[in-house]
Amino acid sequence: MLLKESNITVLDFETTGPVADYPDEPWQIGLIVLEKGKVNPEKSLNRFLYVGDRPINPYVPGRHARIRHLLKRSPRLVELWHEVRPFIDGQILAAHNTGTEKKILGNVFPAHSDGIWIDTLNMSRQVWPGQEKYNLEYLLDRLNLTTTVKKICPDGHPHDAYYDAVGSAFILEMILRQPGWDRMTVKQAQKLSEKRK
């Protein structure tokens, strides 16, 4: 099956980062569906997650410090299974550098970390070689996608899980319009995503 004819859930987590004696935990999840090569904002999810009073690594980016009061009242990721399941159960999953997303899903929902993953970071390096950087914010700017992402996330910013998921989805949408990549199968894309970065 062609990748552009598939439905793909693009997701992002913001996490606490490593802190001595505490696991790395998610404090926000954002996800959005790419349907047959097009981003569909109607199929998306944006939730803050409970992390309690535990410390958060001071070097991790994001607005976690300003919203600790919200995080203390938010549900744990495992409690959102009924909302998250339709997006990940049996779906192709994508992220911009899949390591964190695979790890978090594996920790909370072990059966859902080993499916088909598409890495938009690794694919971007292959589609647009020679870029100065490949972080999400830089790519969105270089590809003139920031305004498009802001239309869906008007209050969003880099290192917000929903903003980053939407940004990754639009990068994937653009990749699937590139010559050659528009004919790529799911298996080919998965193999290329797994290549050493």
C-alpha positions in Angstrom: 0.0 0.0 0.0 1.2 3.5 -0.8 2.0 5.6 2.2 0.1 8.6 0.8 -3.0 6.4 0.6 -2.8 5.3 4.3 -4.1 6.9 7.5 -1.2 7.9 9.8 -1.4 9.2 13.4 1.3 11.8 14.0 2.0 12.3 17.7 4.2 14.2 20.1 4.9 14.0 23.8 6.4 16.7 26.0 8.1 15.1 29.0 9.6 15.9 32.4 13.1 14.8 31.2 15.4 12.7 33.3 15.7 13.7 37.0 17.5 11.5 39.6 15.2 8.9 41.2 12.3 9.8 38.9 11.2 8.3 35.6 10.9 10.5 32.4 7.1 11.0 32.3 4.9 12.8 29.7 3.1 16.0 30.8 1.4 16.6 27.4 0.2 14.5 24.4 -0.7 15.9 21.0 -1.7 13.9 18.0 -3.4 14.5 14.6 -4.3 12.2 11.7 -3.0 12.4 8.2 -5.7 10.9 6.0 -4.6 9.8 2.5 -1.9 12.3 2.5 -3.8 15.2 4.0 -3.8 16.6 7.5 -7.2 16.3 9.1 -7.6 18.7 12.1 -11.0 17.2 12.9 -9.2 14.0 14.0 -6.8 15.2 16.7 -6.2 15.2 20.4 -4.5 17.7 22.7 -4.3 16.9 26.5 -2.2 17.9 29.5 -1.2 15.0 31.7 -0.7 14.5 35.4 2.8 14.6 36.8 2.1 15.6 40.4 4.7 17.4 42.6 7.7 15.6 41.1 10.6 17.7 39.9 10.9 18.5 36.2 14.3 18.7 34.6 15.0 22.5 34.3 16.6 22.0 30.9 13.5 20.5 29.2 11.8 23.1 27.0 8.1 23.9 27.1 5.7 25.8 29.4 5.4 23.2 32.1 6.5 25.6 34.8 3.7 28.0 34.1 1.0 25.3 34.0 2.0 23.1 37.0 -1.4 23.8 38.5 -3.1 22.4 35.4 -0.8 19.3 35.3 -1.7 18.5 39.0 -5.4 18.3 38.0 -4.9 16.5 34.7 -5.4 12.8 34.0 -2.6 10.3 33.7 -1.9 9.0 30.2 -3.2 5.6 31.0 -6.5 7.1 32.1 -7.0 8.5 28.6 -6.8 5.0 26.9 -10.4 5.3 25.6 -9.5 8.6 23.9 -6.1 7.6 22.7 -6.9 4.1 21.5 -8.7 4.9 18.2 -5.6 7.0 17.2 -3.0 4.3 17.9 -4.6 0.9 17.9 -3.5 -0.8 14.6 -2.5 2.5 13.1 0.7 3.7 11.4 2.4 6.1 13.8 4.7 9.0 13.0 6.8 11.5 14.9 9.6 13.9 14.4 12.4 11.7 15.9 10.4 8.7 17.1 12.6 7.7 20.1 10.6 9.6 22.8 7.2 8.7 21.5 8.1 5.0 21.2 9.5 5.0 24.7 6.5 6.7 26.3 4.0 4.5 24.5 6.0 1.4 25.4 6.1 2.4 29.0 2.3 3.1 29.2 0.8 1.0 26.5 3.4 -1.8 25.8 1.6 -3.4 23.0 1.6 -0.2 20.9 5.3 0.8 20.6 6.4 -1.9 18.1 4.1 -1.3 15.2 4.8 0.6 12.0 6.6 3.9 12.7 7.4 6.8 10.3 10.2 9.2 11.4 9.7 12.6 9.8 13.1 13.8 11.1 15.0 11.0 9.3 12.8 11.3 6.2 13.4 15.1 6.1 17.1 14.5 6.1 16.7 12.3 3.0 14.2 14.5 1.2 15.9 17.8 1.8 19.6 17.1 2.3 22.0 19.8 3.2 19.8 21.8 5.6 21.6 23.7 8.4 19.4 22.0 11.0 16.5 19.5 11.0 14.7 20.4 14.2 11.0 21.0 13.8 10.9 24.7 14.3 13.7 25.3 11.7 12.1 23.0 9.1 8.6 24.5 9.5 10.2 27.9 8.9 12.3 26.8 5.9 9.4 25.0 4.3 7.0 28.0 4.8 4.7 25.9 7.0 4.7 27.9 10.2 1.7 30.0 9.2 -0.2 26.9 8.2 0.5 25.3 11.5 -0.5 28.5 13.4 -3.9 28.4 11.6 -4.7 25.1 13.4 -2.7 26.0 16.6 -3.2 29.8 17.0 -2.0 29.8 20.6 0.6 27.1 19.9 4.4 27.3 19.9 7.4 25.0 19.5 7.7 22.5 22.3 3.9 22.3 22.7 3.0 18.7 22.0 0.0 19.5 19.8 1.8 22.2 17.9 4.7 19.9 17.3 2.4 17.0 16.2 0.6 19.3 13.8 3.9 20.6 12.5 5.3 17.1 12.0 2.0 16.1 10.2 2.4 19.0 7.7 6.0 18.1 7.1 4.9 14.5 6.3 2.2 15.9 4.0 4.8 17.8 2.1 7.1 14.8 1.9 4.3 12.8 0.4 4.0 15.3 -2.4 7.7 15.1 -3.4 8.6 13.2 -6.6 9.3 9.6 -5.8 8.0 9.9 -2.3 4.5 10.1 -3.6 4.9 6.5 -4.8 6.5 5.2 -1.7 5.0 2.2 0.0 4.4 1.9 3.7 7.1 -0.7 4.0 9.6 1.4 2.1 8.9 4.4 4.2 9.2 2.3 7.4 12.6 1.0 6.2 13.9 4.5 5.3 12.6 5.8 8.7 14.6 3.2 10.5 17.9 4.0 8.7 20.6 5.4 10.9 20.1 9.1 11.4 
